[in-house]
Amino acid sequence: MHKIRTRITELFDIRYPVIQGGMIWCAGWELASAVSMAGGLGLIGSGSMTPDILRHHIRKTRKATNAPFGVNIPLIYQHAAGNIEVVLKEKIPVVFTSAGNPAQWTRQMKDAGIRVVHVVSTLRFAEKAATAGVDAIVAEGFEAGGHNGREETTTMVLVPWIRKHLSLPLIAAGGIASGETMLAALALGADGVQLGSRFAISAEASCHPDFKKAVILAGEGATRLAMKQLMPVRLLENSFSQRIASLEEAGAGTEALKNMLGKGRAKKGMFDGDLEEGELEIGQVAVQIDDIKPVAVIMKRITDEFLTALNRISNLKDHFQI
Amino acid sequence: MHKIRTRITELFDIRYPVIQGGMIWCAGWELASAVSMAGGLGLIGSGSMTPDILRHHIRKTRKATNAPFGVNIPLIYQHAAGNIEVVLKEKIPVVFTSAGNPAQWTRQMKDAGIRVVHVVSTLRFAEKAATAGVDAIVAEGFEAGGHNGREETTTMVLVPWIRKHLSLPLIAAGGIASGETMLAALALGADGVQLGSRFAISAEASCHPDFKKAVILAGEGATRLAMKQLMPVRLLENSFSQRIASLEEAGAGTEALKNMLGKGRAKKGMFDGDLEEGELEIGQVAVQIDDIKPVAVIMKRITDEFLTALNRISNLKDHFQI
């Protein structure tokens, strides 16, 4: 049994600095507990859950494993306040917040002993999160799936930029689905990585099998950052995303986009498996994902690749003659 | 004196696997010779030169240094054929081609003993270049300055994807301006890196001092991929780029965009220093660049950072217990 030690593994008491994204409609207790049991940090994605459903998933995770796990809470979600109440009552050790103002709830959660991490796409938001008192930052690049920043800064640019200005533990997200990309993220100055897409396409993820198969078939350029006027989100291209793109290209306003979007698009796509009319959130790494495996297999593959790449890179030192 | 050995340093007979982008209006003989003298591979950017001017820059470079250097030739440029004639006659050891079909001239240049490298933004184009017989590939991500791919694939995703499918020597470009990002690129599977923006903002680059200063002042999200309908290009935002963006948002067609673009925009911006009406090509790393230094200082800084980051990353092995 090996382990990789960084500030992030120390902070969360986990074996590998690998955090699973708390993706809506994908990350229920089956996925979160599998990732935590495999040595990473599993996150329940509460962005598609009512407080009652979240409580159910927390209790199922606790039954499945004694390993640490967390909950992801998008702060602009209608049930955010209710879900925060649940994580406080259930004494969840780690909460990742995203899409909203970290000043609102961070102090209350910290006072309850929760380690709080906030997801950002710019240094400006990272500094706000640091001021709010978070324990760590996720720097999420343009290539990531789901909701994303307007600045379109990629992981390669964002991570060293935030690293240079903030000393907080830093987690890189976006474009990471392998041991090589994990090593690259650590080279950029991250202390850990967060993988969404790779774990969404695993046996334990609760999204629809047809969605998983569509991601496996995805080719180069198959995802796009859509709805930049509303709230940018990276989607796998389909009929729905193409209609949205046509509207945007024709100069449509936000109202027309909101009408076309309607309600429940993400559930329709990722959970119900409507590949043409649903919203299919996935990262650019979709192109690299070509199988659906149990989380334990994925984790072993990534850590094996990481060690191989680390040995290869370390050998450069022998060629670096002073 | 140290060196870093990879397949790219062997291919070009250089000390560091650091190639300077052959940027139009920035990369004349002063820049190319400075990079080559500092142990990298300098490239003359012929995309803004007539054959006569290119010959002049080649001869000035040869007077300045005996070190290997190369020429970058955008294949769709009006003087491409004439410039290829010049590099053949002048027996240039290395030619980087971009923006065009590598099948057209690669064989002829290879037969003359030139090492030919082609710049791509997708695996599909990389495979075409491999078929054409190139010696190496540059994989250029979405974050790179200047002309760019329609698929918007970032360096973090593109480099391991191409590495997995092609065994040719591979150079990563886009988002690289430091030793940490260079190490990350090598972790992703690249054998070398190409830096455009960082060397454009150096003492020896021939672009206008006001353009260099504008890049130093650039903040987060200051660059955008513009003119996606014509030929995508990453620009520093200014009055001109904002007018182009407004046209695009209003659903304008390619004719309207071409009219607005007109002729000589890149020269106006980067060479003449018209910061409002010119085209200012630069990568997302603009946000990280905060000084104008001689190339020798920049190269020393990057290789020092690289060694520091390599030592830090190699130490992870001690924590990786089997």
Boltz contact constraints between the chains, C-beta under 6 A:
constraints:
  - contact:
      token1: [A, 2]
      token2: [B, 320]
      max_distance: 6.0
  - contact:
      token1: [A, 2]
      token2: [B, 321]
      max_distance: 6.0
  - contact:
      token1: [A, 2]
      token2: [B, 322]
      max_distance: 6.0
  - contact:
      token1: [A, 3]
      token2: [B, 321]
      max_distance: 6.0
  - contact:
      token1: [A, 4]
      token2: [B, 320]
      max_distance: 6.0
  - contact:
      token1: [A, 5]
      token2: [B, 319]
      max_distance: 6.0
  - contact:
      token1: [A, 122]
      token2: [B, 220]
      max_distance: 6.0
  - contact:
      token1: [A, 143]
      token2: [B, 154]
      max_distance: 6.0
  - contact:
      token1: [A, 143]
      token2: [B, 157]
      max_distance: 6.0
  - contact:
      token1: [A, 151]
      token2: [B, 220]
      max_distance: 6.0
  - contact:
      token1: [A, 151]
      token2: [B, 221]
      max_distance: 6.0
  - contact:
      token1: [A, 153]
      token2: [B, 284]
      max_distance: 6.0
  - contact:
      token1: [A, 154]
      token2: [B, 143]
      max_distance: 6.0
  - contact:
      token1: [A, 154]
      token2: [B, 154]
      max_distance: 6.0
  - contact:
      token1: [A, 154]
      token2: [B, 175]
      max_distance: 6.0
  - contact:
      token1: [A, 155]
      token2: [B, 156]
      max_distance: 6.0
  - contact:
      token1: [A, 156]
      token2: [B, 155]
      max_distance: 6.0
  - contact:
      token1: [A, 156]
      token2: [B, 156]
      max_distance: 6.0
  - contact:
      token1: [A, 156]
      token2: [B, 175]
      max_distance: 6.0
  - contact:
      token1: [A, 157]
      token2: [B, 143]
      max_distance: 6.0
  - contact:
      token1: [A, 157]
      token2: [B, 175]
      max_distance: 6.0
  - contact:
      token1: [A, 157]
      token2: [B, 284]
      max_distance: 6.0
  - contact:
      token1: [A, 157]
      token2: [B, 285]
      max_distance: 6.0
  - contact:
      token1: [A, 160]
      token2: [B, 180]
      max_distance: 6.0
  - contact:
      token1: [A, 161]
      token2: [B, 288]
      max_distance: 6.0
  - contact:
      token1: [A, 175]
      token2: [B, 154]
      max_distance: 6.0
  - contact:
      token1: [A, 175]
      token2: [B, 156]
      max_distance: 6.0
  - contact:
      token1: [A, 175]
      token2: [B, 157]
      max_distance: 6.0
  - contact:
      token1: [A, 180]
      token2: [B, 160]
      max_distance: 6.0
  - contact:
      token1: [A, 180]
      token2: [B, 188]
      max_distance: 6.0
  - contact:
      token1: [A, 183]
      token2: [B, 187]
      max_distance: 6.0
  - contact:
      token1: [A, 184]
      token2: [B, 184]
      max_distance: 6.0
  - contact:
      token1: [A, 184]
      token2: [B, 187]
      max_distance: 6.0
  - contact:
      token1: [A, 184]
      token2: [B, 188]
      max_distance: 6.0
  - contact:
      token1: [A, 187]
      token2: [B, 183]
      max_distance: 6.0
  - contact:
      token1: [A, 187]
      token2: [B, 184]
      max_distance: 6.0
  - contact:
      token1: [A, 187]
      token2: [B, 187]
      max_distance: 6.0
  - contact:
      token1: [A, 187]
      token2: [B, 309]
      max_distance: 6.0
  - contact:
      token1: [A, 187]
      token2: [B, 313]
      max_distance: 6.0
  - contact:
      token1: [A, 188]
      token2: [B, 180]
      max_distance: 6.0
  - contact:
      token1: [A, 188]
      token2: [B, 184]
      max_distance: 6.0
  - contact:
      token1: [A, 220]
      token2: [B, 122]
      max_distance: 6.0
  - contact:
      token1: [A, 220]
      token2: [B, 151]
      max_distance: 6.0
  - contact:
      token1: [A, 221]
      token2: [B, 151]
      max_distance: 6.0
  - contact:
      token1: [A, 249]
      token2: [B, 251]
      max_distance: 6.0
  - contact:
      token1: [A, 250]
      token2: [B, 251]
      max_distance: 6.0
  - contact:
      token1: [A, 251]
      token2: [B, 249]
      max_distance: 6.0
  - contact:
      token1: [A, 251]
      token2: [B, 250]
      max_distance: 6.0
  - contact:
      token1: [A, 251]
      token2: [B, 251]
      max_distance: 6.0
  - contact:
      token1: [A, 284]
      token2: [B, 153]
      max_distance: 6.0
  - contact:
      token1: [A, 284]
      token2: [B, 157]
      max_distance: 6.0
  - contact:
      token1: [A, 285]
      token2: [B, 157]
      max_distance: 6.0
  - contact:
      token1: [A, 288]
      token2: [B, 161]
      max_distance: 6.0
  - contact:
      token1: [A, 309]
      token2: [B, 187]
      max_distance: 6.0
  - contact:
      token1: [A, 310]
      token2: [B, 317]
      max_distance: 6.0
  - contact:
      token1: [A, 313]
      token2: [B, 187]
      max_distance: 6.0
  - contact:
      token1: [A, 314]
      token2: [B, 314]
      max_distance: 6.0
  - contact:
      token1: [A, 317]
      token2: [B, 310]
      max_distance: 6.0
  - contact:
      token1: [A, 319]
      token2: [B, 5]
      max_distance: 6.0
  - contact:
      token1: [A, 320]
      token2: [B, 2]
      max_distance: 6.0
  - contact:
      token1: [A, 320]
      token2: [B, 4]
      max_distance: 6.0
  - contact:
      token1: [A, 321]
      token2: [B, 2]
      max_distance: 6.0
  - contact:
      token1: [A, 321]
      token2: [B, 3]
      max_distance: 6.0
  - contact:
      token1: [A, 322]
      token2: [B, 2]
      max_distance: 6.0
